[in-house]
């Protein structure tokens, strides 16, 4: 049986902006193993939905995030700005 750790990373704009001056490309920094993440048995969406945070899941985010892990969940602000990512890492 596979075991999963839930990982996260904060997103930072990489300096590229669109024609209106908004950041449109992001990179992530400092990967962190989420506390109690292994207890969710790979239920990444359930874990993120239960976080005590003002961030929302940005379903179908279309912006550029460099080296985005496969099946990552992007969270961000209500205006659609991504702030962090979460993903499963197989142990």
N, C-alpha and C positions, 0 to 999 in steps of 0.2 A: 504494500500500500504506500502510495506517495505521501510525503509530508511536505507542507508548504510553510515558508516564512512570508509574511507580508512586509514588503519593503516600501519605503517612501523617499522622496527627494523634493526639495524646494526648487521651483523654477525661477530663473532670472532672465530678464531680457538681454539679448546679446548685442544690442545697439542698433539693429536694423529696424527702420521704421517704414510704415507705408506712406502714401502721399499725403495723408492727413496728420502725420506726426505720431501715430500710434505704433507701439511695438508690435511686430508681427512674427518675430522669430524668438524662440526661447531655448535655453539650455538648462540642464539640471545639475545641481551641485550637491555634495555631501549626502550620499546614500545612507539611509538609516534603517535598521531592522526595527519594525514597529513592535512596541511592547504588547504582549498578549496576542500578537498576530498569528502565531502558530496554533492558537486555540480555535481559530475559525475554520480550520480544515479546508482552506482554499476558497472560502466564500468571500472573495475580495469585495464584491459590491455590497454585501451585507455589512462587512467591516467598515467600509467607507461611509455608508449611510448612517451608521451608528456613532460616528465620531462627534464629539462635542465641539463643533466648529461652525462658523458662519459661512464657510465655503460650500458651494453646491457642485454636484457632478455635472460636468460639461459634456453631455452625451453627444457623440459625433463631432467633437472638436476638430476643426479643419485647418487650424494654424500649423505652423512649423515648430516642432519640438525636436531638437537634434538628438539622435540615438534613443528615441522613445522605445522602451521595452515592449515586446509583444503583449497584447491584451492589457495594457496599462489603462488605468482610469485616471482621467484628468479632472482635477477640481479647480475651482476658481471663484471669482466674484460674480455677482448678478449681472454685471455688464459684459460678461464673457471673457474676462481676462484670466488666463490660467495662472495658478499660483503654486500648484504642487501636483505630483503624480504618485500613484500607488500601483504596485504590481506584485504578483506572486513569484516567489523564487523557490524552486524545488530543492529540497534538502536531501 
